[in-house]
Amino acid sequence: VQLQASGGGLVQAGGSLKLSCVASGRTLSSYVMGWFRQAPGKEREFVASISWNGGNTVYADSVKGRFTISRDNWKNTAYLQMNSLKFEDTAAYYCAARAGASPRSAEKEYDYWGQGTLVTVSS
């Protein structure tokens, strides 16, 4: 599976962005999808994950209530809607995929990774 993340950019605090992750090579419906982020000078951290059919989602406490993960298996695409963005959300955002059914927050559980898309939130 090859993953291509996009949608990053510069936004003011309080604004919104929607990230997309398009998969190629395999159908996404067999995979759990996850979003992770890495801020400058920090380790990569979990953001959100969604089950293969979209029925279950898991979020990091820091984004709960502000971010929404979703997917469209017909389009082989996963999304991350980010609202009420804060300066501390500034990071490179990565999408990832793992074979399985249930969402996971551990980085090591993911088999495939896309390149990062940069989100910069100005205060």
Beta strands, then each sheet from edge to edge (+ up, - down):
strand 1: 2-6
strand 2: 9-12
strand 3: 17-24
strand 4: 31-38
strand 5: 45-50
strand 6: 57-59
strand 7: 67-72
strand 8: 77-82
strand 9: 91-99
strand 10: 112-113
strand 11: 117-122
sheet 1: 1+ 3- 8+ 7-
sheet 2: 2+ 11+ 9- 4+ 5- 6+
sheet 3: 2+ 11+ 9- 10+
end
